[in-house]
Amino acid sequence: MGFSKTQLIGLRADDFRHPLDLQATTALKQLPGLDMLVRSLLGPVAEQFFYLNNIASSILVGENQLPHLHKLLLEACQILDLEPPQLYVQQNPIPNAYTFAMRGKQPFMVLHTSLIEMLTPEEIQAVMAHELGHLKCEHGVYLTLVNIVVLAAGLLPSWGTVIAQSLREQMLQWVRCAEFSCDRAALLAIQDPKVVMSVLMKLTGGSPTLAPQLNLDAFIEQARAYDAISETELGQMLKTAQTAQLTHPVPVLRAREIDRWASSQDYQRLLQRRQIEYNRKADPKGGWRNW
């Protein structure tokens, strides 16, 4: 496959990981035995459950099944230097995508039909690359724990509620930070910030009918205006309260972060450095990679 985009051969998660993600992940690793608990006890059950659910109620994408989506996935994996996960399409009216990987087993990605219907092919690839960012950063263990903790917080008796709520808040803070890293992975794969921000705009207020009518420039200005709310103590307090129970940062904040990082020297240096390294390592006789 030929690309006009920079292929990021040898890309590491720490090359693009958001500082907040790094800080939050380091804090979670301080909890003794957490990683081992999820991998050893919860991993096998979750893997089997999701595999059976996907095979039974989703479409497995491949060369002979929705090949245009399969090609988008392979291209994103090639740019991000990552082995392709299994890709499933699932009938669902809520636009969403998610991924799962545990204990070195076969990772997978699921796209909802309503999401595919709302986005352009390049935007769909950006969503795929975002999910690949979770795999690249090895977020799977803690993503699984987030889902379990969020569920458990509502089921525990009152004596355990305080402990569960504290862990829940810490986990939700981590997953919000992790989303910033994955948005960066989407940008690295697409290499056009407007495409990534367009996805966020459509997820905020889009539909198959409204999506073509939305104005990206107006949404970008909306994202930049979000900062102005923090200029007062009340505004900052309201923003904190608004996001405390969310699993994702608000879309305008994610768009603002992508807008900033796309114009940063770190982003430009990363693309230029990887291109130089790729050209240096390229085999003039042609090489082979298992994509």
N, C-alpha and C positions, 0 to 999 in steps of 0.2 A: 504494500500500500504506500502511496506517495502522499506526503504532507507538505503544506506550506507552513505549518506550525512548527515551533521548536519542539523536538522530542527530548524529554528530560531524562535521558538515560542516566541511571545511577541516582535518581532523585531519592532523598531520604525525608522522612516525616519531619525531622527537626529543621529541614531547609525552609519549610513554610508554616510550621506550627505557630499558631497565634500565642503570644506571651501569656494571655489569660488562660489558655488551654494548658500550657506547660505548668503554670503555677497551680491550677486546680488539680491537674493530674498528679503532680508531686504531692499535694496535700492528701489525696485519696490513698496514695501508696503508703502513707504513714500509718494507715489503719491496718494493724497486724492481721495477717491471714485472709484478708478480704479477697485478694486475687485468687489464692488457692481454693477458697471456699466456692467461688463462682465457677471456676474451671472444673474442679473435681466433682462437686455435688450437683450443680445446676446445669453445667454445660451439656452433658449427655442427654438429659431429659429434654432440654430446650432444643437441641439439634434434632432429635427424633421427632419432636412435636412439630417443629416448623417444616421439616422435610415432608412429613406425611400430609400436612396441611397444604403445602405448595403443590405437591404432586396430585393431590385430590381435587383441588379447587382453583388452580391457576394454570396458565399456559406457559410451558417451558420454551423460551426463545432459543433459536439456533439457526444454523445455515438454511434449514428447510422449514422453519417456522418463524414468521415475521423477520425475515433476513435483514430488513433495513434497520431494525432496532439492534439486531445482533452486530451489524457492522458499526453502528454508533458506539456500542460498548467496546468492541475491539480497538477502535481508534482511540478512545479515551484511555484505555488500559495501556496502549502502546506509548502514548505521550507521557503518562504518569509512571511508566515503567513498573507495571503491576500485572500479575497473572489475572486473567478474567474470572470473575465469579459466575455462578449460574445466574441467569436472568429470567424472572417470571413476570407475566402480566396478569393482573387480577382485576376482575370486575368489581368496581367500587365507585360510588358517586362522590366520595370525598377525595379531592386531589392530594395524593401523598405518595411517598416513596420511602422505603426503609431497607436496611441491610443487616446481615447477621453473620458472625464468624466466631468460632469458639474452638479451642484446643487443636488448632491446626487442621481442622476438617474443612470440607468443601464449603466455602462461603457462598452466600447467595444475595441477590438483590430483587426486590419486588417493586414494580411500578403499577399504580392504579390506572385504570382506563380513563377516568375523568382527567387525570393529570396529562396523559398523552394527548387527549383531545384538545386540550387548552393551549399546548405549547407547540412551537416550531421544532423541526428536527434538531437544530443547533441548541435550542433551549432544553430539549429532552436530554441531549448529550451532557449539558451542564449539570442537570439533576443527577445523571449517572455518575459524573465525575465527583459531585459532592458526596454521594454515597461511597464511591471508591476512596474518598478521603478518610472515611471512617475505617476502612480496611487498612489503608496505608498507615494511619496513626494507631492502629490496633486498639480502637475504642470498644471493641466487641464485648469484652468482659464487663466493663462498667456500664455500657448501654443496657446489657441484660439486667444488671443489678438495679439500674434506675427504674426499669419497668416493674420489677418485683417490689421494690421499696414503695413506689407510688401506689401500687395495689395494696400492699400490706398496711400502709398508714391508715387506710379506711377500714381495715378488718380487725386490727388489734384491739384488745380491751383497753380501758382507760389508763391502766397503770403503765401500759407500754406505749401509749400515744406520744408522750413527750419525747421519748428516745427515738421513736420512729420519725416523728416530725423533724427532729434535729438532723437525723441522717438524710431524710428526704430533702431538706433544704440544701444540704451540702451536695447531694447528688444532682439536684436540679441545677445548682450553680455550675457544677462541672459540665453537665451536658450542654448548657447554654454556651459556655466557653468553647466546648469542642466544636460546636456548629460554626464558629468563626474560622477554625482551621479548615473545615470541610468546604466552606465557601471559597477559601483561598485555593483549595485543590480544584474546584470548579473553574476558577479563573485561570489557573495554570493549564488546564486542559483545553479551554476554549480560547484563551488569550485575547479576549475582548470583554472588558468589564461591563459594557452595556448589555451583553447577552445575559450575564449573571444577574444584573440588576433588573432586567426585564422579567426574568423568572420570579424574582421576589415581588415585583409589582403585580404580576398576574396571580400569584398566590395570595396577595393581599386583597385584591378586589377584582379579580378576573373571572371570566367564564368563557366558554367557546364563542358566545355572541359578543361579549364586551371586550375580550382580549385584543382584537385587532384595532379597537377604538382608543385604547389607553395611550397616554402621552408619556413616554419615558423621561423626557427632559423635565416635565413637570414633577414626576415622581422623584427624580434625583434632587430637585430643588426642595421638595418636601423632606427628603432624607437629611439634607444639609440643615434645614430649619429645625430639625429635631434637637440639635445641640443647643439652640437658644433657650430651650426649656430649662436647661441645667444652670442657667445664670442666676436663678434664685434658689434659696434654700428649700422653699416649698415645692418648686418644680422638680428639684432633684429628689426630694422625698417621695413625691407622687410617682416619679419614674421608677424608683426602687420598689415601691409597693406594687406597681403595675406588673413588673416582671418577676417578682419573687416566686410565684407559683407556676411559671411557664416553663415548658421543656425546650423552647426555642427563644432566642432573642427576638424582639419585635422586628418585623421585616424592614422598617425604615432604618433601624440601627444597623442591621446586617448590610443593607445597601450602602450606608455611609461608610462602613468599614471597608467594603470592597472598593468604593470610590477612592478612599484614602490610600489603600495598599497598592492599587493599580498605578498610582502616580508616584509611588515611593521608589527610592533608589534600590532598596532591598529586592523588590520585585523585578526591576529592570536588570539588576546585576545577576539575579538567579537565571533569568532567561538567557542572558548573554554568556554566562559562565557555562551553562549546560550545553549551549550550542557549540562553544569552543571545544569543550571536552568531547562532545560527540564527534565533531569533525576530526579531532586528533586521534580518536580511537577507531574511527571507521576503517573497515577493511576494504581496500580498493578492489579486491577481487569479489567482494560481496560476502556477507555473513548470513547467519540464520539465527532467528530468535523464536522461541516457542510462544507465539501469540495465539 
